[in-house]
Amino acid sequence: MSTRQEIINDLYSNYDEDTRTIRSRHGQLEYRTTMNYVHRYAKEGSKILELGAGTGRYSIALAKEGMDVTAVELTEANLATLRRNSKGLKNLAACQGDATDLSRFQDGSFDLTLSFGPMYHLYEANEVNRAIDEAIRVTRPGGVIMFAFISIYAVMYSDYFYGHWTEGQKMNFDKDNRVCHFKEQLFTGYDITEFEDLFKGKDVEWITTAGVDGLLEPIEERSDFALSDEDFDAMAEWYLSFCEKRELLGMTNHLLYICRKRNR
C-alpha cells in the first residue's frame, strides 16, 4: 500500500502542473479569480505563506509584486520547478514540507496563508483537521486564510459525462450518497456545506466561499467550444459578480473558503 505522500509524488512527477493555469480557459479563469481575492487581502510587504505551492505560479507572481513569500511544496518535481522558476527572487523562500506539519513556523508568523493544494489530497479526517489547524496557527490574529477545495459535483460533471458514470458514482459516493474520501481518488471532492462544516469550532470567522473557475472545465471539452481573448476577458469580469452565489457553487470545479483568524 502506497502512502499518501508516495501517491502524490508519483502523480505530480508525471503531470505538467507548471502550465495548468495557463493552458486552458478554465485554468486561466481559476488563476484570475483567485488572484483577485488574494489582492483584496494582500499588499506590498505582506508576509504570505503558500501551502501546496506547486511550481510557484502564485508565489512567484506575489513575490514579484513586492510581497514577502514563503512557499511550501510537498512533491519533489514541483519543488524543483518552483526553485528554478523563482531563482533570483530574494523575497521568496521555497521549502519542502507537508501542510499537516508546519512546526518550522512560529505561531502568528504570516499575514495571509494560502492553502491552495493540500485539501485536494488529504483524505483522513485527522490529517484534514491538522492541515486546517496548522494554517490557522501560523497566521497572525486578524490575518486571512484561504483554502482551495474541489466540488464533488464538478468532479462528476467533468469526469463522468464522457463515460463510466456508474463507476464514478460508486467511487465517490457510498450507498446513501454520502461523499467518500480516500487516497486512491488522487483528487478528493467535497459537498460545499460539508467543507464549510470542517471549520465549526475553529478559531476563525467565515468571510465567504467562492467559485473560481465556473462551469468551464466540463464544457471546454465540447468540439464547438469557443472563447476569444476578448470574450474571455469580458466573461472573467462578469464571473466575479456571481462567483459567490450559493446556487452556483456546486458546479464550479475549484473553490475558495476564505476566513479570518479571530483576534484574541
Disulfide bonds with the S-S distance in Angstrom:
none
